[in-house]
Amino acid sequence: MIEPRTLKGFRDFLPEAMIPREQLIDTARRVYRSYGYSPIDTPVLELLEVLQGKGGEESDRLMYHFRDHGDRAVGMRFDLTVPLARFAAQHIGVLGTPFKRYHIAKVWRGENTHRGRYREFMQCDFDTIGTESVAADTETVLVVHDLLQAIGISDFTIHLNNRRILNGLLAQLNLADQSGPILRALDKLHKIGADKVAAEMAATAGTSDEQAHQVLALSRVSGTNDEILAQLEQLLANNETGMAGIETLRAILRGAAAAGVESARIKLDVSIARGLDYYTGTVIETFLDRLPEIGSVCSGGRYDDLASVYTKERLPGIGASLGLDRLLAALEELQLIEKTATTAPVFIPYFDRDRLDDYLKLAAELRQQGLGVELYPESRKLAAQLKYADRRGFRFAIVAGSREFEAGQCQLKDLRAGTAQDLPLDAAQLATVIRSQLV
C-alpha cells in the first residue's frame, strides 16, 4: 500500500478550507472587474529562458525547472508577472495599449515553508501594461485599498515607496551598478534586521561600512508622509532620479486622497524595496495592523523594462497581487473565517420515505428563488440528518413530513441560533424569511 500523503509545502484543501478561498477569489475578481481589468490565463510551464534571470538570483534558485520529453529546458512559473510580460510582448498587437488584465492562478517556488508561506500557492494579480502615467500607479493603490475593504478588513496599511528614490541614493554613493544585490538585501530588513542586511550588502555588493550606513539611514526616514517627503527632498535635492520618485509618491498620495482614501491608510515607507529585480518605480506592500508579523498580504509595483527582453516595443507595466494563502492564514489566526463545509445555506432532511418527490420539488422551488439548497439523499432518522447538517455548517433546515406537506406547513430551524419557527410551506415566503436572516 502507498501511504497517502502530500509533498512538503503542498496541500490538499478540504471544503472547509476551500470555501473561504473561493469567496476571496470571487471578491478579488469582482473588484478587479469594477476597474475594467480583463481575465487572461497563461501556461503553467514556460520555456526556461522566458523565466530565468527575470526576478533575480533568488527567484532562479527557487524555480522548479526540468527537461521535458522533448528535451526542452522548461520551468514552472514562480509568479504571474514574468509570464504576463511574455504574454504582452506576444499579443500586444491584438490587445492594444493600455491593456489591463487580472490573472488568478497557482505559482510554484521551492522555498522554505513557514506560517502563510508554501511552495505551491495562489496569486490574484492585476496589472496595467503600456503606460507610464502616474494615474496607473494611483489606481493600483486604489484597487488594493478597495480589495481589502471588500474582503471585510478594516485595519490595514498600504506601505508605499519608489525604487527611484533608492536608486538615486545609490547613484550618489557610487553604487548604481550594485543596485540589484543591495535592494534584495534591503528587502529583508524587516525579516533579518539592519546588522544582517549590512553584512549581506557587504558580501554581495562590496559596500563599505559608510555606504551601508547611508543606505540603512535612508530606510529609517520616518514621520508623517509630508515629513518624510520633506526629508527625502533634502537628501536627494541634487539627484534627478530620486526627485522623480519623490514627485511620483506625492502625486499618488494626492490622487488617493481625491478618490476618498483616508490618509492613515497609506504610509510612505522608504525601507520597502521588493526583492525582485524587475521593479523600477513605485513599490507597494500591505500589512494588517493587527498581525503585521505575518508579512505583506498584497504587494506589487512598477516594472517598466521587464518586457524589453521579449520585444523591442516599450511595454511599461504596473500591478499588484493579493497573497491569497498568506491572507487566509492571517484571517484564520484573527478568527475572521466562518467555519463551514457547505456552499448551500439551506438543508432539507429527507426522513419521510414516501415524500421524495415532494422534497425534490421544494428544493427545486427554493433554488429558483436564488437559494442554495442541499437535500439529504437517503431516508434516515431526522436526528441523524440534523446532526449531519450541524456538522457541515448549514445555516437553516426546513423540516417537513407527511403531516406538514398535507397541512402546507413546515418548521424552519435556524441551526446557528438554535431556534425554530412554523411557516407556510411556500418557497417564496420561505426564501424571503431566510434571506432576511442571512448575514
N, C-alpha and C positions, 0 to 999 in steps of 0.2 A: 504494500500500500504506500502511495506517495503522501507524505504529510501535507495537508492543505495549508499553505502559508504564503505571505506576500514578501517581496523584497524590502529591505530596509529603505525607508524614505518613500515607499509606495503604499497606497492604501486602498482598501475596499470602502465603499460608502453604503451603509445601511440606510433604509428610508428615513430614519430619524435624523441622520446627518445630511442626506441628500436633499430633503425638502427645503431647509433653510438655504442651502447652496443655490438651488434653483430660484428661490424667492429673491435672493440678492442679484442673481444674473438677470432675472426679469426686470428688476428695478434699474439696474445699470443699462439694460437695453432701452428701457423707456426714457431714461434721462438722455442718453446719447441721441436717440431719435428726435427728442424735443429740440435739439440744437442742429438737426439736419445731417447728422452723421449716418452714413450708409454701411450696411454689413458687407464684409468680404470674408473669404477663407483662403488659406494657403496650405501647401502640403506639410505634413509633419517632418518629412525628410527633405533636405536640400543638398545640392552638391556642396561638399565641404568647403570649396573655395568661396562659395557665396557667404558662408557663415564665419569662417575663420578670419581672425585678425580684425574684426569689426568692433568687438566690445572690449578688447584688451587681453593681456596675458591670462588673467584670472578666468575670464569667460572661456577662452580657448582651453584652459586646463580642465574646466568643469564640464565641457561639452561632451555629450555622448556621440561618438563617431566610430565608423567601421567601414569595411568594404562590402558592397552588396554582391549579389550573384553575378552581376556584370563586371565585377572587379572595379567598380567606381568608388572613389572616396566620397562618402556621404556623411552627413551629420544630422542629429535631431535638433530642432530649433531650441535655443536657450532663452529666447524671448520672442516677442511678436513684432518688434521694431525693425530688426535687420531683415526679416522676410518681407516686411512692408516696403523697405527701400528697394529691394529687388523687384517686388511686385509693381511698384510705381514706375520704376525705370522701364519695365517690360510693357506696361499697359497704359502709360500716361497719354499716349497719342489718342486713345479711345476715351479715356476718362476725362481729360482736360484738367485745368487747374483754376482755382484751388480745388483740391479733392479732399473730402472729409470722410473718414472711414472709422468704423469700430470693428473690433475683432475679439471674440470671446472664445478662448481655446486653451488647451494644455500646452505647457512647455516643460523642458527637462534640463536639470543641472545636477551633476554628480557631486554635490557639496555635502558637508557635514550637516546632519539634521539636528534640530532643536525646536523649542516651542514656536509653533507657527511657521516653521521652515521645513520644506520637504524637497525630495528630488524630482517628483512629478507634482506639478501644481498648475492651477488655473490662473490665467491673466485675463483681465477685462480691459482691453486697450481702446483708446480713441485718439485719433491723430488728424492733423490738417497738413496736407502736402502742397507745396507750390507757392508759399507766401512767406515773406519775412516781416510782415506787418505786426506791430505790437498788439493789434486787435486780436490776432490769433493767440498770442501769449496770454492776453487777458481772458479770453474766452476759455482757455484751458483751465485757468484758475477758477472761473465761474462754474465750469462743469464739475470740477472736483467738489466745490462747495455745495452745489445743488445735489450731487450724487449722495454725499454723506448725509445731508439733511433728508433726502428721500428715503434713505435706509432707516432713518429714525435716530441718528446720532446727533446730539446737540452740543456735546462738549469735545470739540476738536479744534486744532490749529493748523493752518496751512503755512509751512515754513518755505520761504521764498528767497532765492539768491540768483546771481547771474555769473556764469563762468568767466565772462569778460572782465569782471572785477578781479577775480583771482588771477586770470592771465595777465591783466595789467600790472598787478603787483609782481608777478613772476618776471615780467619783462624788465621792470625796474631793478630787480635783483639779479639780472642776467641769467635767469633760469628758464627762459621761454622754451628752450629745447628740451627741458626736462618736465614739461607740464603734465604729461601723462602719468608717470610714476608718482609725482608729487600729489596730484589731485586724487589718485587712487588711494594713497596713504591718508590724505586728509579726510577722505570719505569714511575712514574707520575711526575718526576721532571719538565719536560717542560710544564706540564699542571697546576700544583698547586704551584710550587716554592719550594725553599730549606727549608723555615721555616716549611711549612706544611708537607713536606717529613720527616723532622727530627721529627716532632711531631708524625707522623704515625709510624715511626720506633720505637720510644719510647713506643707507645701504643701497637703495635702488636708484637714487638720483644724484648722489655725491654732494648733497647740500652741506654747507658749513653750519656750525652751531648758530652763528648770527643769522644766516639765511633761514634756517628752520625757525628761529625765534621770531623773525619778521612775518613768516607765513602764519605761524600759530597766533601771533599778536593780531593779525587781521581777522582771523577766525573768531577771536574773542571780543570783537567790537560789539557793544551791547547798548541798550537803551530803548527808547521808543523808536518807531520806524523813522520819524523825522530826524531824531538824534543820530541814528545810525547812518542815514543818508548824508547828514552834515559831516560826520566824522570821515566817511568814505571819500567825500569830496576833498577834504583836506589831505588825506593820504595819497590820493590819486589825481591831484589837481593838474598835473602836467602830463597825464597819460591819457591819450585819446581813446584807447580800447577800454580802459577802466571807466572813464567818464560816460562812454556809450552804454555800458552795463548799468551804471547808476541811473541814467535817464530812463532806460527801459523799466527798471524797477519802479521808479517814480510814476511812470505812465500806467503801469499795471495797477498800482495802488489807487491811482486816481480813477481809473476805469472801473475797478471793482467797487469802489465807493459809489460811483454813479449808478451802478447796477444794483445797489442796495445791500452789498455785503458789509456786515459790521466790521469796523476797523480792528477789533480784537481778534477777529477770525484769521487775519493774515499777519505773520510775523517775519520781518526780514531777519535772516539767519545766515551770516557770512560763512559759517562753519560747514554748511552743506555743499557738497561738490558733486555727488553722484559718481559712482565708481566706474561707469562705463566710459570708454574713451570717446565715443561718438558725440557726446554732448558738447555744444558750442556756446550756448547763451543761457537763457532762463532755465533754472532747475527748481524742482518742486518736491517737497516731502511733506506728508500729512500725518500728524500724530494725534492719538486720542489722549485728551487731557488726564483722564483717569487711569490710563495704562500706557504711558509713554515708553516704558521699557520694552514693550513688545516690538517697537520699531515702526517705521513708516507703513501705513496701510494704503496709501495712494501716492505714487511717485511718478516723476517724468521730467520732461524738459525739451529744450530745443536742440535739434541736430541738423544743422544747415548743410553739412558736407557729406553725410552718410551715403547718399545715392550716387555720389560722384565716382565711386568705384565701379558702378554698373552702367553709367551713361554720361555723355558729355553735357546733356541738358541739366541746368541747375534746378534742383528739386529740394529746396529747404523744407524742413518739417518741424513740427512740434506736437507733443501729445503727452498723455499720461496713462497710467494703468492702475486699476484697483487690484490690490493684492487680496484676492478672494479668500485664500486659505488662512492668511495671517489675520485678516479682519474677522473671519469666523471664529478663529481661536480666541481672539480678544473678546468678541461678543459672548462667547460661551463662558469665558472667565468672569466677565462682568454680569453673567446671568441674565443676558438680554435676549436669549434664544428660547422660544417656546418649544418644549419637547412634544413632538407628535410624530407618529409613524403613518399617518394617513393624509392624503390630499383632499379628502372629502370631509366636510363638517358634519354631515348627517349620516346616521346609521339606522337601517331598518332591520330589526331582528325578524327572522323567519321561523316562527315557532308553531304556527298552525298549518299542519301539513297539507290540508285541503285548500289553502288560500294562496298558493304560489302565484297564480295569475293575478290576483288582487295586489299582492306585494310588488310584482313586476310593474303593474300599471301605476301604482302610487309612486314608485321610484322614477319611472319614466316621466310622469307629470311634474314631479319636483325638479328633475333635470331640465325640463322645458321652461321652468321658472328661473333657471340660472343657478341652481344649487348643485354642489357635488354630493352624490349620494352613493353609499355602498349598501347593497343588500346581501345579508349573510346567505351563503349558498346551500346550507343544509338545515333541515328542520331539527332543532335541538331545544333543550330546555332554555327558557328565557333567561334565567340567572346566568347560565354559562355564556350566552351570547352577549349579555350586558357586561360581563367580566372581560370578554374579548374586546368589546367596544371601549371600555375604560382603559385597558392596557394599550390599545392602539392610539388613543388620544382623540377620539371623536368628541365633538362638542355637544351634539344633540342625538337623541334616539327617539324614533317615532314608534310607539308600541300600539299594536292593534291585532286582535284576534277575531274570531268569527263574530262574537257578540258586538265588538266595536265596528266591524265592517257593516253589519246589518243595521246598526244604530246610526251609522255615519259619524262616529266619534273616534277619537284616538287620544293617547296620552303623549305629550311632548316632554321628554326628560332632558333637562339641562345637566349633562354629566359633569361639567366643571363645577357648577354651583350646588349640585345635589338636590335640585328642586324639580317639580313636575307640575304640569297644568293640563286640564282637559280641554280639547279644542275640536272643532268640526273637522271631519276627515275630508278636507278640501285643500288641494295642493296650493292654490293661490293664497288662501288665508294662512296656511302653514308657512309658506315661503315669506310672507310679509312679517310674521312674528319672528321667524328665525333670523331674517336679515336685520331686523331692528335690534337684535341682541348680539349679533356677530361684531366683534371688535378686533 
